[in-house]
Amino acid sequence: MAEENQGTQTVNPQENRKPNTNNNRKPNSSNRGPNAQGAESKPNSNSNKNNNRNRNRRAPTPVDENLKTFVAKNQEAHKQRLNPHYKLDLNSNAKIRITPLGGLGEIGGNITIFETEKEAILVDVGMSFPDEDMHGVDILIPDFSYIREIKHKIVAVIITHAHEDHIGAMPYLYKEMQFPIYGTPLPLAMIGNKFDEHHIKEFRKYFNPIVKREAYKIGNDFEIEWMHMTHSIIDSSSLAITTAAGTVIHTGDFKIDYTPVDGYTADLHRLAHYGEKGVLCLMSDSTNSYNTAPTGSELSVGPALDRVFAKAEGRVLLSTFSSNIHRVYQAIQYGVKYGRKVCVIGRSMERNLELAMQYDYIKFPKSIFVDADEVARLNDKEVLIVTTGSQGEPSSALFRMSIGEHRHIKIKPTDLIVLSSRAIPGNEGSISGMLNHLQRAGAGVVSEKDIHVSGHASMEEQKLMLRLVNPKFFLPIHGEYNHVTKHKATGMMCGVPERNILLMTDGEQIEVSPKYMRKVKTVKTGKTYIDNQNNHQIEDDIVLDRQKLASDGIVMIVAQIDGQHSKMIAKPKVTTFGIVADKQDKFFAKEMEDILEHFLINIKEGLIENPRALENDLRQVVRKHIFRKMKKYPLIVPHVFIQ
Ligand SMILES: [Zn+2]
């Protein structure tokens, strides 16, 4: 049988090989049948060349057509599973518009608007920090122009988590307009604190606390579910925002922590649930899109803290972000383990810790805490000070301690300072300055890598998110342009076609429907400057003037002019700051005098009767001269008195 079979097959080798190419190409002993073995061992096969070739060709395993149909069925099942297009209603004309007003092209200041035809919601209302050249500006809040424009449509403000870059601008928005606020308890409690501070306590009445895993009908058009997420602040959420167009998953800020301190892992099951149902669009956190190593668990900081406390000889002063409650919690746990009492210093640190304890997010006996004025009475080895100032902020408790200006705590050579945070880009200088002060005072400083972990998803966690949610469209969010670009590449690796990914910048409005996603228009965005001392807005022109003053100085010219003869009555008075050195003042004043004289000789008809136009023209002439000579554009302030 074996020989005959083989003989038959060689008559039409092509025909037989074709359907079964894969099987024939990779023969291995295990999938060769006994027939093939028999053929090869045939004793007289050397007798002719043809036979020789045939002898080396093994007989293909017969194809089980039934199994083959199941391969096709499984391929179809994979296709159904992986291709989200099949799960969306492509006949639907419903669409949703998404407009980020902040948080893209920048880190921080997150605020996004979701709009249907008749209704809109805001997701997060955050603040950001100013650049160094924005003198006297403490925080930046988003420009609310577009919100004013669609105010009548807004049915709610939705909060993902309590970080400043997600809730920091709430009081400023609410002083102007109010909407129902939906969120989990901690973010609402923190917004409540802000409202109290800004004397708008009464707006707490807009709070609508929610329970995770329950879908809330908001307005007529929106249904929203909060899904628990792990991040560097407790009680964080991703959102499933469902409208007639389909479901949009907004991750908020997240990382995937498999061993969170409180045991509340990210709700991967709900994400998978939506992924299974079919997701129109995923908007996912891009902050750490360059990090290839997985982001560490918050719990992984524990052993490093343990080592620090084990070897500390004197007091331990630990500084971290006051919002990172679980970090503070762990620090206190290890402090207590080594017999230390805990002194919490810094307004935001005290407030956040108090809040987390009031609302049962963490629990400590009151007896472990001491006040700052009690520290001196304790043995140094019995003291843990938890404080703010990890970014070297000059107003922070740790900075004031470092320069010896804190009322109760003076730095000692036996102190160990633990900086349990990363430097926010731009703060390196102030942190370094503070470290100089602390070390000059003799303190030891620990700021090792393993004493801090990030709160944002690295590339591998971003992939997990993409695979769980399996969206048709993908909008990388939260990050500068290069972060979202990198996240786009990760999205493509995870099966989202390039044409289904858009990189947004602030103010760009995206329309998404089951059939398409496209940019439709651009709305006004920008930043409003805030002075934190009085919580008031600083007008743009003030900040521009300050920038000019700082970089180019100021020139003031006071002149008295005889209006009839277009002549100076006396020498003009010229005062400058930051433009010429004191010893050149006289020379410069003479130059200005000459310019003024020349200006008056050539003055245009009628200009002398119009002091404002006169001053403007004079300013132009002086500006030209100074730029020609010094390549600077100082503020020029002419005062001309006509007599
Ligand atoms: Zn955050």
Residues whose N, C-alpha, C, O or C-beta is under 5 A from the ligand:
A	BS01	ZN	H163 D253
